[in-house]
Amino acid sequence: MNSKEIDLLFRRVSIRKFQSREVDDKTVRLILEAGNAAPSAGNLQARDFVVVRDQKTKIELAKAALKQMFIAQAPVVVVVCANYPRSMRVYGERGRLYAEQDATAAIENILLAVTALNLGACWVGAFDEGKVSEILGLPEYVRPMAIIPIGYPAEQPARRSRYPIEELTHYERW
């Protein structure tokens, strides 16, 4: 008894092959707005989005991501960053964690928005943070949390298996 909205969660898969077709600015903006609609601690929205379309920059990012060159094949790449001061001004040191949570919640919303729009993306977390920060000229107070290549899929991978929910679920005590 799944609704259409719930089905979206189960349709999302990681896409690593993209068509050469561009993703227009209006669509990218909608995806970013969906990302920023994610929950955030104190509604401080302690996250930033860096949009990359330049091919040279995408290649540099792919190399910084342990040579995952599929990143450079996507027409657009979004790097989601945690913005520490935006959260720490209210929550002190604990705000670092909240900024990271804000960013990762936005990442999931981005992935779901991409799926809803019949596009494809992949959450890339394996990268050299220092190199990515240098490539993008990020201020020292933000931390890149994910590189997300986005485009029209050139593949239809099967959904990967998951642990049975019974193995992951605990009631009241571990």
N, C-alpha and C positions, 0 to 999 in steps of 0.2 A: 504494500500500500504506500508506494513512494509518490510524492508530488513531483511536478516538473522541477521545482526549485531544489529539492533534495537530489534528484537525478543528476543535476549539474555537478554535485560533489563527487559522484561516482564516475562521471565522464572524464574528469580532469586527469590527464596523463602528461608526463614530461615529453616534450617535443624537442628533438635535437637536429631535425632536418627541416629546412624552410624553403619555400618557393622564393623566387627572386622578386616577387610582387611587393610593392611598398605598402606600408601601413600609414594612412593619412593622419595629419596632426589632430583632427577632430576626434578620431578614434583613440589616439594615444592620450589625449586629454581626458576622455571619458574613463579610460583605464586608470589613469592617475587619480582621478576624482573618486573612483571606486576604492582605490588603495587608501586614500585619505579618509574614507567613510568608515574605516576599521575602528574598533575601540581604541581608546588611548587613556592613559592614566591622567586623571584630572582634566581631560579634554585638551591637553597641552599639545597634542599632535607632534610629539618629539621625533619627527622623521622628515627626511628630505629625499627628493627624487632627482637623480641626474639622468637626463635623456641623452643618449648617444646615437647619432646617425652617421658620423664621419667614419669612413671605412678604415682609415689608418688607426684611429683611436680604438675601434672595435677589435682590430687585430692585436693591438697592444694589450687590451683587456683580456683577450683570449689567451695570449701568451702568459699574462700574469695569473691566469686561472689554470695553471698547470698544463698549458698548451691544449686546452679544450677549444679547438678551433671552430667548432660549430657555432660558438658565440658570434664570431665574425660573419657568419653566413646569414644571420638574422638581419632584417632591414632596420630594426630598432632595438636598442639595448637600454634597459633601465637599471640603474644602480640605486638600490634603496639604502639609505644611511640612517643611523641613529644619531639624533642631535642631542648630545648630553646636556648642554646648558639650558635648553628649553625646558627640560624636565627637572634638572638639578636645582634650578632657581626656586622651585617649590618644595621638592622632596629631598634636597641634599644629596648625599652620596647614594642613597637608595634610588635616586632618579636615574642613575646610569642603567640599572636593570630595567626600569620602567621605559626608558628610551629604546632599549633593545627590544622589549616586548612590543612597544608601539610600532617599531619598524617591522618586526616579523609578522604582526597581525596585518599590517598593510601589504606585506608580500603575499600572504595567503589570499587577501581580497583581490590583489592584482591577478593572481593565477586564476581565480574563479571568474573574474571579469573577462579575461582573455578567453577562457573556455566558453563563456556565455556568448561571446562575439564570434565564435567559430574560428578563433585564432589559436596559436600554440605558443607555449613558453616552457621554460625550464628554470627551476630554482637552483642556481649555481652558488654553492657556499664554499667550495674549495678554491681559494685564491690567496695570493700574497696581498694582505691588506695594505702594507706599506707601498707596494708597487701600484696598486689600484688608486690609492690616495694620491700618489705622485702623478700618475697619468691624468687624473681628473682635476688636479689642483685643489683637492679637498682641504678645508680648514682643519687644523689639528683637533678641534673639538667635536668632529663628527667621525663616526666609524662606519665604513662600508659593511653592510650586513649580507647583501646578496647581489649577484649580477643576474639579471633576468633578460635573456634574449627573447624577443617577441616577433612573431611573423605568422604568415599563412603556412600551415603544416604541409610538408612534402612527405609525410609518413603517417601511418595510423597504427601506432604500437598498441598491443593488447595491454589492458590494465594488469599491473603486477599483483601478485598474490599478497595477502595481508595475514598477519597472525589472527587466529580465531579470537574474537572479542572476549571470550571467556578467559583466555590466557592473560589478557591485559587489564581486566576489570577486577577491582577489589572493593569490598563493601565494608565500610567503617574502619576496618583494620587490615593491615597487609597480611 
